[in-house]
Amino acid sequence: MMVRLAKTLIVLFLLSLVFHKANAQVEKNTALFNKIRALDSIIFERGFNACAISEIEPFIADDLEFYHDEAGITQGKEAFLSTIRQNICSNTKSKPIRKLGKDDFKVYPLFEDGVLYGAVQNGEHEFYSKEDGKEPYLTSTALYSHLWIKKDNIWKLKRVLSFDHQPPKQQNTPKEICVPTSVLKTYVGEYKSKNTQAHISTMENTLIMKSGTMEITIYPASEILFYAKQAPLTFEFENIEGSKIKMAVLENGKKVDILTKVQ
């Protein structure tokens, strides 16, 4: 009796291992992994990056739900596609670009009675800004989970979680200091360069720069050097007696623009 019970327990244990393995993360270069990779490429390389909206429509579920930790909830296929058109593809001069993170992503199969009906895709992705005359630069990273559902041999994106958005990590981040209000007020006004127009205002111990739809807070590291916490940008002001104030914009330490205060 004890021997039979022991054999039964061993069989159940082995079955549990097989079941766990069958439902664990799939290996790269398997058929399922390659399928999800192809779907990811359609949604992001063609839809998000290239704005080929018509190409991604067949792969979006009518009742899609998108949960974003900063932008809120988007419900329904049409609302999702409209958001891409308006927020991602409307400004060709400053275009968000999405790339996969360095660790790629993980895929977990979903079964019902032994039949594959979907998959969960988890990973990290990076977002860049592509602007005229500039190399694309990193603006944020985020984690994501995608629920893909397979019905009648057609895969569709049904649920999306996009969370833990983080600004790029800066090396040797400057230390914020306090500067006199009179110094901050010196920099307030309108600035222009050949390709850029910006407005500088003050708020407490910081400067607020607005350029088009972008608004960024910049913090003083000295009376002439300011930096952004949201992006790898620094700003150097130059006030030569008898001439107008100039503001140099540096990205990752490389000068990308010089604006002159015009009023």
JOFENHU-V287516 format. One record per pair of residues at least 6 apart in sequence whose ideal C-beta (glycine too) atoms are under 8 Angstrom apart, sorted by the first residue. I is the first residue (numbers start at 0). GAP is how many residues later the second one is. Records with the same first field share a line. If there is no record, write none. Layout:
I = GAP / GAP
This chain:
21 = 87 / 89
22 = 85 / 86 / 88
23 = 84
24 = 81 / 82 / 83
25 = 6 / 7 / 81 / 82 / 83
26 = 6
27 = 76
31 = 75 / 77 / 84 / 87
32 = 74
34 = 120
35 = 69 / 71 / 83 / 85 / 112
38 = 20 / 109 / 116 / 118
39 = 60 / 65 / 81 / 106
41 = 13 / 14 / 17
42 = 13 / 16 / 114
43 = 54 / 81
45 = 6 / 9 / 10
46 = 6 / 8 / 9 / 37
47 = 36 / 40 / 48 / 49 / 50
48 = 48 / 49
50 = 33 / 34 / 37 / 38
52 = 28 / 31 / 32 / 36
55 = 25
56 = 20 / 24
57 = 96 / 98
58 = 96 / 97 / 98
59 = 17 / 20 / 21 / 96 / 97
60 = 16 / 88 / 95 / 96 / 97
61 = 14 / 15
62 = 12 / 13 / 14 / 95
63 = 10 / 11 / 12 / 13 / 16 / 93 / 94 / 95 / 96
64 = 8 / 9 / 10 / 93 / 94 / 95
65 = 7 / 8 / 9 / 14 / 93 / 94 / 96
66 = 6 / 92 / 93 / 94 / 95 / 96
67 = 6 / 94 / 95
68 = 73 / 93 / 94 / 95 / 96
69 = 95
73 = 6 / 9
87 = 7 / 8
88 = 6
90 = 122
92 = 38 / 39
93 = 35 / 36 / 37 / 118 / 120
94 = 34 / 35 / 36
95 = 31 / 32 / 33 / 34 / 43
96 = 30 / 31 / 32 / 33 / 39
97 = 27 / 28 / 29 / 30
98 = 26 / 27 / 28 / 29
99 = 23 / 25 / 26
100 = 22 / 23 / 24 / 25 / 40
102 = 20 / 21
103 = 19
104 = 16 / 17 / 18 / 19
105 = 15 / 16 / 17
106 = 12 / 13 / 14
107 = 11 / 12 / 14
108 = 7 / 9 / 10
109 = 6 / 7 / 8 / 9 / 10
110 = 6
115 = 34
116 = 32 / 33 / 34
117 = 29 / 30 / 31 / 32 / 40
118 = 28 / 29 / 31
119 = 25 / 26 / 27 / 28
120 = 23 / 24 / 25 / 27
121 = 21 / 22 / 23 / 24
122 = 20 / 21
123 = 17 / 18 / 19 / 20
124 = 16 / 17 / 19
125 = 12 / 14 / 15
126 = 11 / 12 / 13 / 14 / 15
127 = 8 / 9 / 10 / 11
128 = 7 / 8 / 10
129 = 6
131 = 63
132 = 62
133 = 117 / 122
136 = 94 / 95 / 114 / 115
137 = 30 / 94
138 = 28 / 29 / 92
139 = 25 / 26 / 27 / 28
140 = 24 / 25 / 27
141 = 20 / 21 / 22 / 23 / 24
142 = 19 / 20 / 21
143 = 16 / 17 / 18 / 19
144 = 14 / 15 / 16
145 = 11 / 13 / 14 / 15
146 = 10 / 11 / 12 / 13
147 = 7 / 8 / 9 / 10
148 = 6 / 7 / 9
166 = 62 / 63 / 64
167 = 63 / 64
169 = 57 / 62
172 = 54 / 56
173 = 45 / 47 / 51 / 53 / 60
174 = 46
175 = 29 / 43 / 44 / 45
176 = 43 / 44 / 45
177 = 27 / 42
178 = 26 / 41 / 43 / 44
179 = 43
180 = 21
182 = 40
183 = 18 / 21 / 22 / 23 / 36
184 = 17
185 = 53 / 59
186 = 13 / 15 / 20 / 50 / 58 / 60 / 74
187 = 12 / 13 / 14
188 = 10 / 11 / 56 / 72 / 73 / 74
189 = 7 / 8 / 9 / 71 / 72 / 73
190 = 6 / 7 / 8 / 9 / 56 / 68 / 69 / 70 / 71
191 = 6 / 67 / 68 / 70
192 = 64 / 65 / 66 / 67
194 = 62
195 = 15 / 61 / 63
196 = 14 / 15
197 = 11 / 12 / 13 / 49 / 61
198 = 10 / 11 / 12
199 = 7 / 8 / 9 / 47
200 = 6 / 7 / 9
201 = 6
202 = 14
204 = 14 / 15
205 = 11 / 12 / 13 / 14
206 = 10 / 11 / 13 / 19 / 28
207 = 7 / 8 / 9 / 10
208 = 6 / 7 / 8 / 9 / 26
215 = 12 / 14 / 15 / 17
216 = 11 / 12 / 13
217 = 8 / 9 / 10 / 15 / 17
218 = 7 / 8 / 9 / 10
219 = 6
220 = 6 / 13
223 = 12 / 13 / 14 / 15
224 = 9 / 10 / 11 / 12
225 = 8 / 9 / 10 / 11
226 = 6 / 7 / 8
227 = 6 / 7
230 = 20
231 = 19 / 20
232 = 16 / 17 / 18
233 = 15 / 16 / 19
234 = 12 / 13 / 14 / 15
235 = 11 / 12 / 14
236 = 8 / 9 / 10 / 11
237 = 7 / 8 / 9 / 10
238 = 6
239 = 6
243 = 16 / 17 / 18
244 = 15 / 16
245 = 12 / 13 / 14 / 15
246 = 11 / 12 / 13 / 14
247 = 7 / 9 / 10
248 = 6 / 7 / 8 / 9 / 10
249 = 6
